[in-house]
Amino acid sequence: MTTATTLSSADLPTPERSPAGAQPPASRAEFFIQEIHGNNGRALLRFLRSLVSADAAHTVEDLAQETMLRAWRNLDAVPTESESQRRWLFTVARRLAIDAYRKRQSRPAEVSLVDTEPVGFGNEAAETVIAKLTLQQAIARLSPAHRSVLVELHVKGHSLEMAAAQLGVPVGTVKSRSHYAMKFLRDELDGAEPTIR
């Protein structure tokens, strides 16, 4: 990449001229841009370093190069007096730095590959589907009495008393069936030999 400190006229496009002014010979335009760069290049880099964070050093050179390209494309607008010329370049550079900052802020944060977590051996989505199917099969193996207790308590959210009233059994029976049904499901999901009473 061509940096601002090594910018040559061969790297620059043909300048755009206003219709009012006659286009000077290429050598005159090249001389003028080389003079602008020679007089302001180092100061422009220092100015941009004061605007851009230290961890984005490459951006300083990019912004300096873009500033010089803008000067090349708008030679008629660049003042010839040295102080006004530098002020013009710094204004362009500051606007470019602000635009670059805004662009970085609107872009998602970049993540280094070193910082990323390694991919696990199993696919979490597949594991979730398998666990769901295993649970559905285990529930299907419950007796209707045990299954209805779990539906009343855990699906419908009823209290022990309400579940007992709905099922027409004592509260102690609801507690007992719930306990053994949950134990059966845990054993089934853990791969142990499930037993139910």
Phi, psi and chi 1 to 4 in degrees:
 res  aa     phi    psi   chi1   chi2   chi3   chi4
   1 MET       -  135.4  170.8 -177.7 -103.1      -
   2 THR   -77.1  127.3  -53.6      -      -      -
   3 THR   -96.2  169.1   62.7      -      -      -
   4 ALA   -64.9  -29.9      -      -      -      -
   5 THR   -78.0  -17.4   53.8      -      -      -
   6 THR  -118.4   21.1   59.8      -      -      -
   7 LEU   -65.2  127.1 -166.8   63.5      -      -
   8 SER  -118.6  163.8   70.5      -      -      -
   9 SER   -65.4  -24.3   58.7      -      -      -
  10 ALA   -67.7  -24.9      -      -      -      -
  11 ASP   -82.8  -10.1  -62.3  -38.4      -      -
  12 LEU   -99.4  144.8  -60.9  171.3      -      -
  13 PRO   -76.0  168.8   26.9  -32.4      -      -
  14 THR   -65.5  132.1  -54.2      -      -      -
  15 PRO   -70.3  149.4   24.0  -30.7      -      -
  16 GLU   -89.6  130.4  -62.2  167.9    7.2      -
  17 ARG  -112.8  149.3  -67.7  -48.6 -143.5  154.8
  18 SER   -74.6  150.4   63.1      -      -      -
  19 PRO   -61.9  -26.7  -10.6   16.4      -      -
  20 ALA   -68.2  -35.5      -      -      -      -
  21 GLY   -98.1  142.0      -      -      -      -
  22 ALA   -75.2  142.2      -      -      -      -
  23 GLN   -74.0  124.9 -172.3  163.2  -12.9      -
  24 PRO   -73.3  164.1   28.0  -33.1      -      -
  25 PRO   -58.6  152.8  -13.5   20.6      -      -
  26 ALA   -55.1  -37.6      -      -      -      -
  27 SER   -65.1  -35.2   59.2      -      -      -
  28 ARG   -68.0  -43.3 -174.7  169.3  160.3 -139.6
  29 ALA   -64.3  -42.6      -      -      -      -
  30 GLU   -62.7  -42.5  -72.6  174.9   10.5      -
  31 PHE   -60.8  -43.9  174.6   77.4      -      -
  32 PHE   -63.2  -45.5 -172.9   43.7      -      -
  33 ILE   -68.1  -35.7 -162.4   66.3      -      -
  34 GLN   -65.9  -36.8  -73.3  173.7   -6.8      -
  35 GLU   -66.6  -43.4 -176.9  179.3  -85.7      -
  36 ILE   -59.7  -45.9  -68.4  170.3      -      -
  37 HIS   -65.5  -45.0 -174.8  -92.3      -      -
  38 GLY   -61.1  -39.6      -      -      -      -
  39 ASN   -78.3  -25.8  -67.0  -20.9      -      -
  40 ASN  -125.9   -9.2  -58.8  -70.6      -      -
  41 GLY   -55.0  -51.2      -      -      -      -
  42 ARG   -67.0  -43.2  -69.8  177.3 -166.4 -102.4
  43 ALA   -63.1  -37.8      -      -      -      -
  44 LEU   -63.5  -43.4 -177.5   61.2      -      -
  45 LEU   -63.0  -43.3  -76.5  171.0      -      -
  46 ARG   -61.9  -43.8  -82.7 -166.1  -53.7  -86.7
  47 PHE   -60.8  -45.6  175.2   71.2      -      -
  48 LEU   -66.9  -36.4  -75.9  166.3      -      -
  49 ARG   -61.9  -30.5  -79.1 -169.5 -164.9  106.0
  50 SER   -74.8  -19.5   71.3      -      -      -
  51 LEU   -94.6  -30.1  -64.2  177.5      -      -
  52 VAL  -105.1  142.2  177.8      -      -      -
  53 SER   -63.2  153.4   63.1      -      -      -
  54 ALA   -63.5  -30.5      -      -      -      -
  55 ASP   -76.0   -1.8   61.7  -24.7      -      -
  56 ALA  -118.4   47.3      -      -      -      -
  57 ALA   -60.3  -37.5      -      -      -      -
  58 HIS   -61.3  -28.5   67.8  -77.6      -      -
  59 THR   -67.8  -34.3  -55.1      -      -      -
  60 VAL   -58.5  -47.9  169.5      -      -      -
  61 GLU   -66.2  -39.3  -66.5  174.1  -10.4      -
  62 ASP   -62.3  -43.4  -67.0  -17.2      -      -
  63 LEU   -67.7  -37.7  -68.3  171.9      -      -
  64 ALA   -64.6  -42.3      -      -      -      -
  65 GLN   -64.3  -43.4 -178.0  179.2   12.6      -
  66 GLU   -64.2  -37.6 -178.8   62.9   27.7      -
  67 THR   -61.8  -44.5  -57.7      -      -      -
  68 MET   -66.9  -34.9  -65.1  -52.0  -68.8      -
  69 LEU   -64.9  -39.7  -76.1  171.0      -      -
  70 ARG   -63.5  -39.4  -62.6  -87.0  173.7  100.8
  71 ALA   -63.4  -43.4      -      -      -      -
  72 TRP   -61.0  -43.5  174.5 -100.9      -      -
  73 ARG   -72.8  -20.0  -70.0 -179.3 -178.4  141.3
  74 ASN  -125.9   47.9  -59.6  -73.1      -      -
  75 LEU   -56.1  -35.5  -80.4  176.9      -      -
  76 ASP   -64.4  -28.3  -72.9  -20.3      -      -
  77 ALA   -84.8  -18.9      -      -      -      -
  78 VAL   -76.3  122.2  179.9      -      -      -
  79 PRO   -64.2  152.9  -15.8   26.3      -      -
  80 THR   -89.6  -26.9   53.0      -      -      -
  81 GLU   -69.9  132.4 -165.2  -89.1  -41.0      -
  82 SER   -60.4  -43.2   62.6      -      -      -
  83 GLU   -68.8  -41.7 -170.4  174.4  -39.9      -
  84 SER   -66.8  -36.2  -61.4      -      -      -
  85 GLN   -62.7  -45.7 -170.2  176.8   86.1      -
  86 ARG   -65.1  -40.9 -174.5  164.7  -69.0  178.8
  87 ARG   -61.2  -40.7 -155.3  169.8   24.5 -117.0
  88 TRP   -62.2  -46.6 -173.2   91.8      -      -
  89 LEU   -63.6  -42.6  -71.1  169.7      -      -
  90 PHE   -65.4  -36.1  -76.9   10.7      -      -
  91 THR   -64.2  -45.8  -60.4      -      -      -
  92 VAL   -62.2  -45.4  170.8      -      -      -
  93 ALA   -62.0  -42.2      -      -      -      -
  94 ARG   -63.0  -42.9 -174.3  177.2   64.9 -109.6
  95 ARG   -63.7  -40.2  -71.3  178.3 -177.9  156.2
  96 LEU   -64.8  -39.7  -70.7  169.9      -      -
  97 ALA   -64.9  -40.6      -      -      -      -
  98 ILE   -64.0  -44.9  -69.9  168.5      -      -
  99 ASP   -60.3  -42.7  -71.0  -13.6      -      -
 100 ALA   -64.5  -40.1      -      -      -      -
 101 TYR   -63.1  -46.4  174.2   79.1      -      -
 102 ARG   -62.2  -38.8  -72.8  179.0  179.6  156.2
 103 LYS   -64.5  -41.1 -159.4  177.6  -75.0 -174.2
 104 ARG   -66.0  -35.9  -82.7 -165.8  -47.4  -86.5
 105 GLN   -70.1  -32.7  -65.0  -55.2  -49.9      -
 106 SER   -83.1  -11.4   65.3      -      -      -
 107 ARG   -91.5  142.6 -171.5  169.8   58.6 -165.9
 108 PRO   -60.4  151.0   -8.0   12.8      -      -
 109 ALA   -61.1  137.6      -      -      -      -
 110 GLU   -82.7  141.7  -64.6  175.6    6.9      -
 111 VAL  -118.3  129.4  177.9      -      -      -
 112 SER   -71.8  145.6  168.3      -      -      -
 113 LEU   -63.7  -25.3  -69.9  177.6      -      -
 114 VAL   -68.2  -32.8  175.6      -      -      -
 115 ASP   -81.0  -11.0  -62.2  -23.6      -      -
 116 THR   -80.7  151.1   57.3      -      -      -
 117 GLU   -75.2  140.6  -68.7  -70.3  -37.0      -
 118 PRO   -66.1  148.2   20.5  -27.6      -      -
 119 VAL   -71.3  134.2  176.7      -      -      -
 120 GLY   -71.2  165.8      -      -      -      -
 121 PHE   -71.6  -32.2  -68.9  109.3      -      -
 122 GLY  -103.6  154.5      -      -      -      -
 123 ASN   -89.6  121.3 -176.7  -20.7      -      -
 124 GLU   -61.7  -38.1  -71.2 -179.3   18.7      -
 125 ALA   -63.4  -42.2      -      -      -      -
 126 ALA   -65.3  -40.6      -      -      -      -
 127 GLU   -63.6  -38.3  -70.6  175.2    7.6      -
 128 THR   -64.3  -43.4  -57.5      -      -      -
 129 VAL   -63.5  -43.0  169.5      -      -      -
 130 ILE   -64.4  -42.6  -68.7  168.6      -      -
 131 ALA   -63.1  -40.5      -      -      -      -
 132 LYS   -64.2  -44.2 -176.1  177.9  176.6 -177.6
 133 LEU   -64.1  -40.5  -71.4  172.7      -      -
 134 THR   -62.8  -41.3  -55.5      -      -      -
 135 LEU   -65.4  -43.2  179.6   61.2      -      -
 136 GLN   -61.1  -41.3  -72.7  173.2  -17.6      -
 137 GLN   -66.7  -38.9  -69.5  170.3   -7.1      -
 138 ALA   -66.0  -42.1      -      -      -      -
 139 ILE   -62.8  -38.1  -69.3  170.9      -      -
 140 ALA   -64.3  -27.7      -      -      -      -
 141 ARG   -82.9   -9.6  -77.3 -164.2  -70.7  -84.5
 142 LEU   -68.3  152.8  -76.1  171.2      -      -
 143 SER   -69.3  155.1   70.3      -      -      -
 144 PRO   -55.8  -35.9  -25.4   33.2      -      -
 145 ALA   -65.2  -44.9      -      -      -      -
 146 HIS   -68.6  -41.1  -72.8   89.3      -      -
 147 ARG   -62.6  -43.1 -167.3  170.0   34.5 -110.1
 148 SER   -64.8  -33.8   63.0      -      -      -
 149 VAL   -64.8  -45.4  166.4      -      -      -
 150 LEU   -64.0  -38.0  -68.6 -176.8      -      -
 151 VAL   -62.5  -45.8  168.2      -      -      -
 152 GLU   -62.8  -43.7  -70.0  -64.1  -36.5      -
 153 LEU   -80.8  -45.8  -65.5  175.2      -      -
 154 HIS  -102.5  -23.6  -60.6  -71.2      -      -
 155 VAL   -93.5  -50.3  176.4      -      -      -
 156 LYS   -84.1  -17.8  -65.7 -179.1  179.9  177.2
 157 GLY    74.1   24.5      -      -      -      -
 158 HIS   -75.6  154.7  -68.6  158.3      -      -
 159 SER   -74.9  171.2   65.4      -      -      -
 160 LEU   -58.8  -43.1  -70.3  170.1      -      -
 161 GLU   -64.8  -43.8  -68.2   77.2   16.9      -
 162 MET   -65.7  -41.6  -73.6  179.3   67.6      -
 163 ALA   -62.1  -42.6      -      -      -      -
 164 ALA   -61.6  -42.2      -      -      -      -
 165 ALA   -66.3  -41.5      -      -      -      -
 166 GLN   -64.5  -39.8  -75.3  -69.3   99.0      -
 167 LEU   -89.1  -14.3  -62.8  171.6      -      -
 168 GLY    71.4   36.5      -      -      -      -
 169 VAL  -130.5  162.6  -64.8      -      -      -
 170 PRO   -66.8  156.7  -14.7   24.3      -      -
 171 VAL   -59.4  -39.3  173.7      -      -      -
 172 GLY   -59.6  -37.2      -      -      -      -
 173 THR   -67.2  -39.9  -57.1      -      -      -
 174 VAL   -62.1  -45.4  171.5      -      -      -
 175 LYS   -59.6  -48.0  -74.3 -178.0 -175.4  179.3
 176 SER   -63.0  -48.4  174.1      -      -      -
 177 ARG   -63.8  -39.4  -72.9  179.9 -177.0  170.5
 178 SER   -62.8  -45.6  172.6      -      -      -
 179 HIS   -58.6  -51.0  170.2   76.0      -      -
 180 TYR   -71.2  -32.4  -72.5  111.3      -      -
 181 ALA   -66.6  -42.7      -      -      -      -
 182 MET   -66.7  -39.7  -67.6  -58.4  -70.5      -
 183 LYS   -62.1  -43.3 -177.7  179.5 -178.0  -36.8
 184 PHE   -58.5  -46.5  175.8   83.9      -      -
 185 LEU   -65.5  -41.6  -67.1  177.7      -      -
 186 ARG   -61.4  -46.8  -87.1 -166.5  -62.4  -85.7
 187 ASP   -60.8  -41.2  -69.3  -15.0      -      -
 188 GLU   -63.5  -43.3 -173.5   77.4    9.6      -
 189 LEU   -73.2  -31.3  -67.0  176.0      -      -
 190 ASP   -79.7   -9.9  -71.3  -19.8      -      -
 191 GLY    88.0    5.9      -      -      -      -
 192 ALA   -79.9  166.6      -      -      -      -
 193 GLU   -74.8  108.6 -174.2   61.9   37.4      -
 194 PRO   -76.4  141.3   25.3  -29.2      -      -
 195 THR  -132.3  146.7   57.0      -      -      -
 196 ILE  -137.1  142.9 -166.7  159.2      -      -
 197 ARG  -109.4      -  -66.2 -179.1 -169.8  173.4
